[in-house]
Amino acid sequence: MSGPPRQEADNTLADEAAGYLLWQARVAEAERRAREFTGPLDWLTSAQREEIERRHISDGLARARADLERIAARCASLRAEYEHRYRELKRRCLAVTLVVCAGCTAVATLLFLL
């Protein structure tokens, strides 16, 4: 079920903004953790520290991306499953409604004929 195009555009923009902010938070977290990791290693040169931090950030962001992709895939899977169940429920409700209406019509016809 979709809303007006303007509302869909607003929702898409809000989703993109939320996604951007979430990713920026992940980047900041990865940078902070990299600094914490190299902090006690005072024997590193500046170049070594920067390289280790860069690799640590890269690894952290790769893991975060993989986590987010798994979550997004699961969300899509759940959405498809729930949409399928909703369609089944609608079919069942329609079938029950038709059976009840047919039954009522049959009873009314029998009563009218008697």
Biopython code that builds the backbone (N, CA, C, O; Angstrom):
import numpy as np
from Bio.PDB.StructureBuilder import StructureBuilder

atoms = [
    (1, "MET", "N", (0.856, -1.174, 0.000)),
    (1, "MET", "CA", (0.000, 0.000, 0.000)),
    (1, "MET", "C", (0.894, 1.225, 0.000)),
    (1, "MET", "O", (1.781, 1.349, 0.844)),
    (2, "SER", "N", (0.669, 2.124, -0.932)),
    (2, "SER", "CA", (1.524, 3.298, -1.009)),
    (2, "SER", "C", (0.688, 4.559, -0.897)),
    (2, "SER", "O", (-0.496, 4.581, -1.235)),
    (3, "GLY", "N", (1.336, 5.607, -0.413)),
    (3, "GLY", "CA", (0.644, 6.873, -0.232)),
    (3, "GLY", "C", (0.832, 7.756, -1.444)),
    (3, "GLY", "O", (1.294, 7.307, -2.493)),
    (4, "PRO", "N", (0.468, 9.018, -1.290)),
    (4, "PRO", "CA", (0.656, 9.971, -2.378)),
    (4, "PRO", "C", (2.134, 10.098, -2.734)),
    (4, "PRO", "O", (2.999, 9.880, -1.886)),
    (5, "PRO", "N", (2.427, 10.453, -3.992)),
    (5, "PRO", "CA", (3.832, 10.563, -4.415)),
    (5, "PRO", "C", (4.650, 11.510, -3.541)),
    (5, "PRO", "O", (5.821, 11.239, -3.273)),
    (6, "ARG", "N", (4.066, 12.597, -3.101)),
    (6, "ARG", "CA", (4.785, 13.560, -2.266)),
    (6, "ARG", "C", (5.194, 12.916, -0.941)),
    (6, "ARG", "O", (6.316, 13.104, -0.472)),
    (7, "GLN", "N", (4.280, 12.161, -0.348)),
    (7, "GLN", "CA", (4.555, 11.494, 0.923)),
    (7, "GLN", "C", (5.631, 10.425, 0.732)),
    (7, "GLN", "O", (6.515, 10.279, 1.576)),
    (8, "GLU", "N", (5.562, 9.679, -0.370)),
    (8, "GLU", "CA", (6.575, 8.661, -0.649)),
    (8, "GLU", "C", (7.948, 9.304, -0.820)),
    (8, "GLU", "O", (8.951, 8.768, -0.348)),
    (9, "ALA", "N", (7.992, 10.453, -1.495)),
    (9, "ALA", "CA", (9.260, 11.158, -1.684)),
    (9, "ALA", "C", (9.806, 11.633, -0.342)),
    (9, "ALA", "O", (11.006, 11.536, -0.086)),
    (10, "ASP", "N", (8.928, 12.143, 0.507)),
    (10, "ASP", "CA", (9.356, 12.590, 1.834)),
    (10, "ASP", "C", (9.876, 11.410, 2.658)),
    (10, "ASP", "O", (10.895, 11.519, 3.340)),
    (11, "ASN", "N", (9.165, 10.279, 2.586)),
    (11, "ASN", "CA", (9.593, 9.088, 3.325)),
    (11, "ASN", "C", (10.937, 8.585, 2.819)),
    (11, "ASN", "O", (11.796, 8.199, 3.613)),
    (12, "THR", "N", (11.123, 8.587, 1.503)),
    (12, "THR", "CA", (12.393, 8.147, 0.924)),
    (12, "THR", "C", (13.519, 9.063, 1.369)),
    (12, "THR", "O", (14.600, 8.598, 1.728)),
    (13, "LEU", "N", (13.267, 10.360, 1.344)),
    (13, "LEU", "CA", (14.283, 11.325, 1.771)),
    (13, "LEU", "C", (14.616, 11.136, 3.245)),
    (13, "LEU", "O", (15.784, 11.183, 3.630)),
    (14, "ALA", "N", (13.603, 10.923, 4.065)),
    (14, "ALA", "CA", (13.827, 10.701, 5.496)),
    (14, "ALA", "C", (14.618, 9.417, 5.722)),
    (14, "ALA", "O", (15.511, 9.373, 6.568)),
    (15, "ASP", "N", (14.285, 8.370, 4.962)),
    (15, "ASP", "CA", (15.014, 7.104, 5.080)),
    (15, "ASP", "C", (16.479, 7.272, 4.671)),
    (15, "ASP", "O", (17.377, 6.742, 5.325)),
    (16, "GLU", "N", (16.710, 8.010, 3.589)),
    (16, "GLU", "CA", (18.082, 8.238, 3.141)),
    (16, "GLU", "C", (18.864, 9.060, 4.169)),
    (16, "GLU", "O", (20.037, 8.787, 4.426)),
    (17, "ALA", "N", (18.214, 10.058, 4.750)),
    (17, "ALA", "CA", (18.876, 10.879, 5.768)),
    (17, "ALA", "C", (19.198, 10.033, 6.999)),
    (17, "ALA", "O", (20.286, 10.145, 7.565)),
    (18, "ALA", "N", (18.256, 9.188, 7.410)),
    (18, "ALA", "CA", (18.492, 8.318, 8.562)),
    (18, "ALA", "C", (19.623, 7.343, 8.267)),
    (18, "ALA", "O", (20.456, 7.076, 9.133)),
    (19, "GLY", "N", (19.658, 6.815, 7.061)),
    (19, "GLY", "CA", (20.725, 5.904, 6.667)),
    (19, "GLY", "C", (22.078, 6.597, 6.662)),
    (19, "GLY", "O", (23.077, 6.038, 7.115)),
    (20, "TYR", "N", (22.099, 7.813, 6.147)),
    (20, "TYR", "CA", (23.347, 8.585, 6.122)),
    (20, "TYR", "C", (23.841, 8.847, 7.542)),
    (20, "TYR", "O", (25.021, 8.661, 7.838)),
    (21, "LEU", "N", (22.938, 9.277, 8.413)),
    (21, "LEU", "CA", (23.321, 9.564, 9.801)),
    (21, "LEU", "C", (23.786, 8.297, 10.520)),
    (21, "LEU", "O", (24.733, 8.336, 11.305)),
    (22, "LEU", "N", (23.118, 7.180, 10.250)),
    (22, "LEU", "CA", (23.528, 5.916, 10.848)),
    (22, "LEU", "C", (24.938, 5.548, 10.386)),
    (22, "LEU", "O", (25.771, 5.132, 11.192)),
    (23, "TRP", "N", (25.198, 5.700, 9.104)),
    (23, "TRP", "CA", (26.527, 5.356, 8.581)),
    (23, "TRP", "C", (27.592, 6.296, 9.143)),
    (23, "TRP", "O", (28.689, 5.847, 9.477)),
    (24, "GLN", "N", (27.294, 7.575, 9.252)),
    (24, "GLN", "CA", (28.259, 8.523, 9.817)),
    (24, "GLN", "C", (28.556, 8.177, 11.277)),
    (24, "GLN", "O", (29.688, 8.334, 11.735)),
    (25, "ALA", "N", (27.552, 7.710, 12.000)),
    (25, "ALA", "CA", (27.770, 7.279, 13.386)),
    (25, "ALA", "C", (28.693, 6.067, 13.411)),
    (25, "ALA", "O", (29.558, 5.953, 14.279)),
    (26, "ARG", "N", (28.501, 5.153, 12.444)),
    (26, "ARG", "CA", (29.381, 3.974, 12.357)),
    (26, "ARG", "C", (30.813, 4.390, 12.045)),
    (26, "ARG", "O", (31.758, 3.838, 12.608)),
    (27, "VAL", "N", (30.976, 5.354, 11.155)),
    (27, "VAL", "CA", (32.316, 5.840, 10.803)),
    (27, "VAL", "C", (32.979, 6.463, 12.027)),
    (27, "VAL", "O", (34.140, 6.179, 12.321)),
    (28, "ALA", "N", (32.246, 7.307, 12.735)),
    (28, "ALA", "CA", (32.793, 7.953, 13.933)),
    (28, "ALA", "C", (33.165, 6.915, 14.982)),
    (28, "ALA", "O", (34.206, 7.028, 15.629)),
    (29, "GLU", "N", (32.322, 5.912, 15.151)),
    (29, "GLU", "CA", (32.604, 4.840, 16.113)),
    (29, "GLU", "C", (33.860, 4.064, 15.711)),
    (29, "GLU", "O", (34.695, 3.754, 16.561)),
    (30, "ALA", "N", (33.994, 3.755, 14.439)),
    (30, "ALA", "CA", (35.175, 3.029, 13.960)),
    (30, "ALA", "C", (36.444, 3.858, 14.172)),
    (30, "ALA", "O", (37.480, 3.319, 14.560)),
    (31, "GLU", "N", (36.363, 5.152, 13.922)),
    (31, "GLU", "CA", (37.526, 6.033, 14.131)),
    (31, "GLU", "C", (37.890, 6.103, 15.606)),
    (31, "GLU", "O", (39.066, 6.049, 15.963)),
    (32, "ARG", "N", (36.885, 6.222, 16.456)),
    (32, "ARG", "CA", (37.139, 6.276, 17.892)),
    (32, "ARG", "C", (37.780, 4.985, 18.377)),
    (32, "ARG", "O", (38.743, 5.017, 19.143)),
    (33, "ARG", "N", (37.256, 3.858, 17.937)),
    (33, "ARG", "CA", (37.801, 2.565, 18.364)),
    (33, "ARG", "C", (39.227, 2.375, 17.848)),
    (33, "ARG", "O", (40.060, 1.781, 18.533)),
    (34, "ALA", "N", (39.506, 2.870, 16.657)),
    (34, "ALA", "CA", (40.866, 2.754, 16.112)),
    (34, "ALA", "C", (41.840, 3.577, 16.949)),
    (34, "ALA", "O", (42.948, 3.127, 17.241)),
    (35, "ARG", "N", (41.425, 4.786, 17.336)),
    (35, "ARG", "CA", (42.291, 5.621, 18.192)),
    (35, "ARG", "C", (42.507, 4.963, 19.549)),
    (35, "ARG", "O", (43.614, 4.983, 20.086)),
    (36, "GLU", "N", (41.438, 4.375, 20.105)),
    (36, "GLU", "CA", (41.572, 3.672, 21.389)),
    (36, "GLU", "C", (42.504, 2.471, 21.260)),
    (36, "GLU", "O", (43.251, 2.157, 22.186)),
    (37, "PHE", "N", (42.457, 1.805, 20.115)),
    (37, "PHE", "CA", (43.304, 0.636, 19.904)),
    (37, "PHE", "C", (44.783, 1.023, 19.830)),
    (37, "PHE", "O", (45.636, 0.349, 20.405)),
    (38, "THR", "N", (45.074, 2.104, 19.124)),
    (38, "THR", "CA", (46.481, 2.499, 18.953)),
    (38, "THR", "C", (46.984, 3.388, 20.088)),
    (38, "THR", "O", (48.189, 3.604, 20.213)),
    (39, "GLY", "N", (46.087, 3.897, 20.903)),
    (39, "GLY", "CA", (46.485, 4.786, 21.999)),
    (39, "GLY", "C", (47.579, 4.231, 22.893)),
    (39, "GLY", "O", (48.582, 4.914, 23.102)),
    (40, "PRO", "N", (47.436, 3.033, 23.427)),
    (40, "PRO", "CA", (48.459, 2.490, 24.324)),
    (40, "PRO", "C", (49.765, 2.102, 23.622)),
    (40, "PRO", "O", (50.775, 1.856, 24.281)),
    (41, "LEU", "N", (49.745, 2.051, 22.314)),
    (41, "LEU", "CA", (50.936, 1.630, 21.568)),
    (41, "LEU", "C", (51.834, 2.840, 21.289)),
    (41, "LEU", "O", (51.987, 3.261, 20.143)),
    (42, "ASP", "N", (52.419, 3.384, 22.344)),
    (42, "ASP", "CA", (53.196, 4.625, 22.203)),
    (42, "ASP", "C", (54.519, 4.427, 21.465)),
    (42, "ASP", "O", (55.172, 5.414, 21.125)),
    (43, "TRP", "N", (54.922, 3.222, 21.214)),
    (43, "TRP", "CA", (56.159, 2.958, 20.500)),
    (43, "TRP", "C", (55.991, 3.041, 18.980)),
    (43, "TRP", "O", (56.977, 2.970, 18.247)),
    (44, "LEU", "N", (54.733, 3.194, 18.496)),
    (44, "LEU", "CA", (54.500, 3.306, 17.051)),
    (44, "LEU", "C", (54.934, 4.670, 16.527)),
    (44, "LEU", "O", (54.802, 5.687, 17.208)),
    (45, "THR", "N", (55.448, 4.670, 15.315)),
    (45, "THR", "CA", (55.711, 5.953, 14.655)),
    (45, "THR", "C", (54.371, 6.525, 14.204)),
    (45, "THR", "O", (53.359, 5.825, 14.211)),
    (46, "SER", "N", (54.368, 7.777, 13.817)),
    (46, "SER", "CA", (53.119, 8.396, 13.344)),
    (46, "SER", "C", (52.576, 7.671, 12.121)),
    (46, "SER", "O", (51.373, 7.439, 12.008)),
    (47, "ALA", "N", (53.478, 7.315, 11.204)),
    (47, "ALA", "CA", (53.043, 6.621, 9.989)),
    (47, "ALA", "C", (52.468, 5.248, 10.330)),
    (47, "ALA", "O", (51.456, 4.840, 9.758)),
    (48, "GLN", "N", (53.102, 4.538, 11.251)),
    (48, "GLN", "CA", (52.591, 3.224, 11.646)),
    (48, "GLN", "C", (51.236, 3.358, 12.326)),
    (48, "GLN", "O", (50.317, 2.584, 12.059)),
    (49, "ARG", "N", (51.123, 4.335, 13.194)),
    (49, "ARG", "CA", (49.854, 4.560, 13.898)),
    (49, "ARG", "C", (48.743, 4.866, 12.889)),
    (49, "ARG", "O", (47.648, 4.313, 12.982)),
    (50, "GLU", "N", (49.026, 5.738, 11.936)),
    (50, "GLU", "CA", (48.021, 6.093, 10.928)),
    (50, "GLU", "C", (47.626, 4.883, 10.094)),
    (50, "GLU", "O", (46.447, 4.700, 9.789)),
    (51, "GLU", "N", (48.601, 4.053, 9.721)),
    (51, "GLU", "CA", (48.315, 2.868, 8.916)),
    (51, "GLU", "C", (47.465, 1.863, 9.706)),
    (51, "GLU", "O", (46.506, 1.304, 9.173)),
    (52, "ILE", "N", (47.813, 1.640, 10.957)),
    (52, "ILE", "CA", (47.036, 0.710, 11.786)),
    (52, "ILE", "C", (45.626, 1.249, 11.993)),
    (52, "ILE", "O", (44.656, 0.496, 11.908)),
    (53, "GLU", "N", (45.506, 2.536, 12.263)),
    (53, "GLU", "CA", (44.180, 3.131, 12.435)),
    (53, "GLU", "C", (43.372, 3.021, 11.153)),
    (53, "GLU", "O", (42.185, 2.697, 11.191)),
    (54, "ARG", "N", (44.004, 3.288, 10.023)),
    (54, "ARG", "CA", (43.303, 3.201, 8.734)),
    (54, "ARG", "C", (42.792, 1.782, 8.501)),
    (54, "ARG", "O", (41.649, 1.586, 8.089)),
    (55, "ARG", "N", (43.649, 0.789, 8.769)),
    (55, "ARG", "CA", (43.234, -0.609, 8.575)),
    (55, "ARG", "C", (42.152, -1.010, 9.575)),
    (55, "ARG", "O", (41.221, -1.741, 9.236)),
    (56, "HIS", "N", (42.279, -0.536, 10.784)),
    (56, "HIS", "CA", (41.274, -0.852, 11.816)),
    (56, "HIS", "C", (39.927, -0.247, 11.427)),
    (56, "HIS", "O", (38.894, -0.905, 11.551)),
    (57, "ILE", "N", (39.932, 0.982, 10.964)),
    (57, "ILE", "CA", (38.700, 1.649, 10.524)),
    (57, "ILE", "C", (38.104, 0.905, 9.337)),
    (57, "ILE", "O", (36.902, 0.641, 9.292)),
    (58, "SER", "N", (38.960, 0.572, 8.377)),
    (58, "SER", "CA", (38.491, -0.142, 7.189)),
    (58, "SER", "C", (37.844, -1.467, 7.564)),
    (58, "SER", "O", (36.782, -1.812, 7.046)),
    (59, "ASP", "N", (38.480, -2.208, 8.461)),
    (59, "ASP", "CA", (37.931, -3.490, 8.899)),
    (59, "ASP", "C", (36.608, -3.291, 9.645)),
    (59, "ASP", "O", (35.646, -4.024, 9.412)),
    (60, "GLY", "N", (36.561, -2.315, 10.528)),
    (60, "GLY", "CA", (35.333, -2.050, 11.280)),
    (60, "GLY", "C", (34.175, -1.652, 10.379)),
    (60, "GLY", "O", (33.037, -2.070, 10.592)),
    (61, "LEU", "N", (34.475, -0.840, 9.369)),
    (61, "LEU", "CA", (33.417, -0.407, 8.458)),
    (61, "LEU", "C", (32.973, -1.547, 7.548)),
    (61, "LEU", "O", (31.797, -1.635, 7.195)),
    (62, "ALA", "N", (33.896, -2.414, 7.168)),
    (62, "ALA", "CA", (33.515, -3.573, 6.352)),
    (62, "ALA", "C", (32.574, -4.478, 7.148)),
    (62, "ALA", "O", (31.582, -4.978, 6.617)),
    (63, "ARG", "N", (32.896, -4.679, 8.419)),
    (63, "ARG", "CA", (32.020, -5.491, 9.272)),
    (63, "ARG", "C", (30.667, -4.823, 9.466)),
    (63, "ARG", "O", (29.633, -5.490, 9.429)),
    (64, "ALA", "N", (30.667, -3.507, 9.672)),
    (64, "ALA", "CA", (29.410, -2.776, 9.850)),
    (64, "ALA", "C", (28.560, -2.859, 8.581)),
    (64, "ALA", "O", (27.346, -3.049, 8.654)),
    (65, "ARG", "N", (29.195, -2.718, 7.429)),
    (65, "ARG", "CA", (28.470, -2.810, 6.152)),
    (65, "ARG", "C", (27.851, -4.204, 6.000)),
    (65, "ARG", "O", (26.692, -4.335, 5.606)),
    (66, "ALA", "N", (28.627, -5.235, 6.312)),
    (66, "ALA", "CA", (28.113, -6.605, 6.212)),
    (66, "ALA", "C", (26.927, -6.804, 7.158)),
    (66, "ALA", "O", (25.933, -7.431, 6.791)),
    (67, "ASP", "N", (27.035, -6.271, 8.370)),
    (67, "ASP", "CA", (25.926, -6.372, 9.328)),
    (67, "ASP", "C", (24.684, -5.668, 8.789)),
    (67, "ASP", "O", (23.583, -6.215, 8.836)),
    (68, "LEU", "N", (24.868, -4.462, 8.282)),
    (68, "LEU", "CA", (23.724, -3.703, 7.770)),
    (68, "LEU", "C", (23.111, -4.384, 6.544)),
    (68, "LEU", "O", (21.892, -4.369, 6.372)),
    (69, "GLU", "N", (23.949, -4.977, 5.694)),
    (69, "GLU", "CA", (23.416, -5.685, 4.526)),
    (69, "GLU", "C", (22.622, -6.916, 4.948)),
    (69, "GLU", "O", (21.586, -7.219, 4.356)),
    (70, "ARG", "N", (23.099, -7.625, 5.967)),
    (70, "ARG", "CA", (22.343, -8.780, 6.475)),
    (70, "ARG", "C", (21.009, -8.328, 7.063)),
    (70, "ARG", "O", (19.983, -8.974, 6.852)),
    (71, "ILE", "N", (21.024, -7.227, 7.795)),
    (71, "ILE", "CA", (19.787, -6.708, 8.385)),
    (71, "ILE", "C", (18.812, -6.282, 7.291)),
    (71, "ILE", "O", (17.620, -6.579, 7.366)),
    (72, "ALA", "N", (19.320, -5.584, 6.275)),
    (72, "ALA", "CA", (18.460, -5.139, 5.173)),
    (72, "ALA", "C", (17.874, -6.337, 4.422)),
    (72, "ALA", "O", (16.701, -6.322, 4.048)),
    (73, "ALA", "N", (18.684, -7.366, 4.203)),
    (73, "ALA", "CA", (18.185, -8.560, 3.519)),
    (73, "ALA", "C", (17.108, -9.238, 4.358)),
    (73, "ALA", "O", (16.100, -9.697, 3.820)),
    (74, "ARG", "N", (17.313, -9.304, 5.656)),
    (74, "ARG", "CA", (16.316, -9.924, 6.537)),
    (74, "ARG", "C", (15.033, -9.105, 6.543)),
    (74, "ARG", "O", (13.939, -9.668, 6.543)),
    (75, "CYS", "N", (15.157, -7.779, 6.546)),
    (75, "CYS", "CA", (13.967, -6.917, 6.499)),
    (75, "CYS", "C", (13.180, -7.158, 5.214)),
    (75, "CYS", "O", (11.954, -7.261, 5.240)),
    (76, "ALA", "N", (13.888, -7.248, 4.093)),
    (76, "ALA", "CA", (13.214, -7.506, 2.814)),
    (76, "ALA", "C", (12.546, -8.875, 2.830)),
    (76, "ALA", "O", (11.433, -9.033, 2.327)),
    (77, "SER", "N", (13.216, -9.853, 3.401)),
    (77, "SER", "CA", (12.655, -11.204, 3.495)),
    (77, "SER", "C", (11.395, -11.206, 4.361)),
    (77, "SER", "O", (10.384, -11.803, 3.992)),
    (78, "LEU", "N", (11.459, -10.541, 5.504)),
    (78, "LEU", "CA", (10.288, -10.471, 6.375)),
    (78, "LEU", "C", (9.137, -9.735, 5.713)),
    (78, "LEU", "O", (7.978, -10.129, 5.844)),
    (79, "ARG", "N", (9.462, -8.668, 5.006)),
    (79, "ARG", "CA", (8.406, -7.913, 4.330)),
    (79, "ARG", "C", (7.698, -8.795, 3.300)),
    (79, "ARG", "O", (6.469, -8.806, 3.227)),
    (80, "ALA", "N", (8.474, -9.528, 2.509)),
    (80, "ALA", "CA", (7.874, -10.415, 1.514)),
    (80, "ALA", "C", (7.021, -11.484, 2.190)),
    (80, "ALA", "O", (5.926, -11.798, 1.724)),
    (81, "GLU", "N", (7.526, -12.040, 3.286)),
    (81, "GLU", "CA", (6.777, -13.069, 4.009)),
    (81, "GLU", "C", (5.472, -12.509, 4.559)),
    (81, "GLU", "O", (4.427, -13.148, 4.436)),
    (82, "TYR", "N", (5.516, -11.324, 5.163)),
    (82, "TYR", "CA", (4.313, -10.729, 5.726)),
    (82, "TYR", "C", (3.326, -10.312, 4.636)),
    (82, "TYR", "O", (2.115, -10.430, 4.823)),
    (83, "GLU", "N", (3.833, -9.827, 3.500)),
    (83, "GLU", "CA", (2.930, -9.483, 2.411)),
    (83, "GLU", "C", (2.221, -10.727, 1.888)),
    (83, "GLU", "O", (1.034, -10.682, 1.566)),
    (84, "HIS", "N", (2.955, -11.841, 1.804)),
    (84, "HIS", "CA", (2.351, -13.098, 1.371)),
    (84, "HIS", "C", (1.267, -13.535, 2.365)),
    (84, "HIS", "O", (0.165, -13.915, 1.968)),
    (85, "ARG", "N", (1.592, -13.477, 3.650)),
    (85, "ARG", "CA", (0.605, -13.857, 4.672)),
    (85, "ARG", "C", (-0.623, -12.948, 4.647)),
    (85, "ARG", "O", (-1.748, -13.409, 4.841)),
    (86, "TYR", "N", (-0.403, -11.659, 4.408)),
    (86, "TYR", "CA", (-1.513, -10.712, 4.355)),
    (86, "TYR", "C", (-2.424, -11.037, 3.168)),
    (86, "TYR", "O", (-3.648, -11.009, 3.296)),
    (87, "ARG", "N", (-1.820, -11.347, 2.006)),
    (87, "ARG", "CA", (-2.626, -11.712, 0.840)),
    (87, "ARG", "C", (-3.436, -12.983, 1.125)),
    (87, "ARG", "O", (-4.607, -13.066, 0.755)),
    (88, "GLU", "N", (-2.818, -13.969, 1.778)),
    (88, "GLU", "CA", (-3.515, -15.200, 2.150)),
    (88, "GLU", "C", (-4.681, -14.896, 3.085)),
    (88, "GLU", "O", (-5.778, -15.428, 2.911)),
    (89, "LEU", "N", (-4.444, -14.048, 4.068)),
    (89, "LEU", "CA", (-5.496, -13.682, 5.012)),
    (89, "LEU", "C", (-6.649, -12.986, 4.298)),
    (89, "LEU", "O", (-7.815, -13.257, 4.583)),
    (90, "LYS", "N", (-6.321, -12.088, 3.368)),
    (90, "LYS", "CA", (-7.377, -11.409, 2.604)),
    (90, "LYS", "C", (-8.188, -12.417, 1.806)),
    (90, "LYS", "O", (-9.415, -12.322, 1.757)),
    (91, "ARG", "N", (-7.516, -13.388, 1.175)),
    (91, "ARG", "CA", (-8.224, -14.415, 0.400)),
    (91, "ARG", "C", (-9.146, -15.224, 1.311)),
    (91, "ARG", "O", (-10.298, -15.482, 0.961)),
    (92, "ARG", "N", (-8.646, -15.617, 2.463)),
    (92, "ARG", "CA", (-9.459, -16.403, 3.393)),
    (92, "ARG", "C", (-10.671, -15.611, 3.874)),
    (92, "ARG", "O", (-11.783, -16.138, 3.933)),
    (93, "CYS", "N", (-10.452, -14.354, 4.214)),
    (93, "CYS", "CA", (-11.568, -13.506, 4.676)),
    (93, "CYS", "C", (-12.610, -13.352, 3.573)),
    (93, "CYS", "O", (-13.810, -13.408, 3.840)),
    (94, "LEU", "N", (-12.157, -13.158, 2.340)),
    (94, "LEU", "CA", (-13.081, -13.037, 1.219)),
    (94, "LEU", "C", (-13.852, -14.337, 1.027)),
    (94, "LEU", "O", (-15.061, -14.316, 0.797)),
    (95, "ALA", "N", (-13.154, -15.473, 1.123)),
    (95, "ALA", "CA", (-13.814, -16.768, 0.961)),
    (95, "ALA", "C", (-14.861, -16.988, 2.049)),
    (95, "ALA", "O", (-15.972, -17.435, 1.761)),
    (96, "VAL", "N", (-14.514, -16.680, 3.286)),
    (96, "VAL", "CA", (-15.469, -16.845, 4.390)),
    (96, "VAL", "C", (-16.662, -15.924, 4.177)),
    (96, "VAL", "O", (-17.805, -16.331, 4.387)),
    (97, "THR", "N", (-16.411, -14.702, 3.768)),
    (97, "THR", "CA", (-17.501, -13.749, 3.522)),
    (97, "THR", "C", (-18.428, -14.256, 2.429)),
    (97, "THR", "O", (-19.650, -14.177, 2.556)),
    (98, "LEU", "N", (-17.847, -14.776, 1.356)),
    (98, "LEU", "CA", (-18.670, -15.297, 0.256)),
    (98, "LEU", "C", (-19.477, -16.511, 0.698)),
    (98, "LEU", "O", (-20.648, -16.642, 0.341)),
    (99, "VAL", "N", (-18.858, -17.403, 1.476)),
    (99, "VAL", "CA", (-19.579, -18.583, 1.966)),
    (99, "VAL", "C", (-20.722, -18.161, 2.881)),
    (99, "VAL", "O", (-21.828, -18.690, 2.767)),
    (100, "VAL", "N", (-20.477, -17.231, 3.775)),
    (100, "VAL", "CA", (-21.531, -16.761, 4.680)),
    (100, "VAL", "C", (-22.657, -16.096, 3.894)),
    (100, "VAL", "O", (-23.833, -16.338, 4.162)),
    (101, "CYS", "N", (-22.296, -15.256, 2.922)),
    (101, "CYS", "CA", (-23.333, -14.606, 2.099)),
    (101, "CYS", "C", (-24.135, -15.641, 1.315)),
    (101, "CYS", "O", (-25.359, -15.542, 1.227)),
    (102, "ALA", "N", (-23.448, -16.639, 0.743)),
    (102, "ALA", "CA", (-24.154, -17.689, -0.002)),
    (102, "ALA", "C", (-25.067, -18.471, 0.933)),
    (102, "ALA", "O", (-26.195, -18.809, 0.573)),
    (103, "GLY", "N", (-24.572, -18.760, 2.141)),
    (103, "GLY", "CA", (-25.398, -19.472, 3.118)),
    (103, "GLY", "C", (-26.621, -18.668, 3.508)),
    (103, "GLY", "O", (-27.726, -19.206, 3.576)),
    (104, "CYS", "N", (-26.433, -17.394, 3.762)),
    (104, "CYS", "CA", (-27.569, -16.526, 4.127)),
    (104, "CYS", "C", (-28.573, -16.442, 2.981)),
    (104, "CYS", "O", (-29.785, -16.457, 3.199)),
    (105, "THR", "N", (-28.054, -16.353, 1.763)),
    (105, "THR", "CA", (-28.938, -16.292, 0.598)),
    (105, "THR", "C", (-29.715, -17.599, 0.464)),
    (105, "THR", "O", (-30.910, -17.586, 0.171)),
    (106, "ALA", "N", (-29.041, -18.718, 0.676)),
    (106, "ALA", "CA", (-29.717, -20.014, 0.587)),
    (106, "ALA", "C", (-30.796, -20.142, 1.651)),
    (106, "ALA", "O", (-31.902, -20.595, 1.356)),
    (107, "VAL", "N", (-30.495, -19.751, 2.879)),
    (107, "VAL", "CA", (-31.473, -19.807, 3.970)),
    (107, "VAL", "C", (-32.644, -18.883, 3.661)),
    (107, "VAL", "O", (-33.801, -19.261, 3.845)),
    (108, "ALA", "N", (-32.344, -17.669, 3.190)),
    (108, "ALA", "CA", (-33.414, -16.722, 2.875)),
    (108, "ALA", "C", (-34.281, -17.265, 1.755)),
    (108, "ALA", "O", (-35.502, -17.112, 1.794)),
    (109, "THR", "N", (-33.675, -17.899, 0.755)),
    (109, "THR", "CA", (-34.447, -18.463, -0.364)),
    (109, "THR", "C", (-35.338, -19.602, 0.144)),
    (109, "THR", "O", (-36.511, -19.685, -0.219)),
    (110, "LEU", "N", (-34.781, -20.471, 0.978)),
    (110, "LEU", "CA", (-35.575, -21.573, 1.532)),
    (110, "LEU", "C", (-36.733, -21.066, 2.371)),
    (110, "LEU", "O", (-37.844, -21.590, 2.285)),
    (111, "LEU", "N", (-36.482, -20.062, 3.173)),
    (111, "LEU", "CA", (-37.557, -19.479, 3.998)),
    (111, "LEU", "C", (-38.623, -18.817, 3.128)),
    (111, "LEU", "O", (-39.813, -18.884, 3.435)),
    (112, "PHE", "N", (-38.195, -18.188, 2.055)),
    (112, "PHE", "CA", (-39.144, -17.524, 1.166)),
    (112, "PHE", "C", (-40.009, -18.560, 0.440)),
    (112, "PHE", "O", (-41.197, -18.333, 0.210)),
    (113, "LEU", "N", (-39.402, -19.702, 0.081)),
    (113, "LEU", "CA", (-40.143, -20.746, -0.632)),
    (113, "LEU", "C", (-41.100, -21.482, 0.286)),
    (113, "LEU", "O", (-42.100, -22.022, -0.186)),
    (114, "LEU", "N", (-40.830, -21.519, 1.561)),
    (114, "LEU", "CA", (-41.726, -22.212, 2.498)),
    (114, "LEU", "C", (-42.857, -21.308, 2.820)),
    (114, "LEU", "O", (-43.742, -21.677, 3.592)),
]
sb = StructureBuilder()
sb.init_structure("model")
sb.init_model(0)
sb.init_chain("A")
sb.init_seg("    ")
for serial, (resi, resn, name, xyz) in enumerate(atoms, 1):
    if name == "N":
        sb.init_residue(resn, " ", resi, " ")
    sb.init_atom(name, np.array(xyz, "f"), 0.0, 1.0, " ", f" {name:<3s}", serial, name[0])
structure = sb.get_structure()
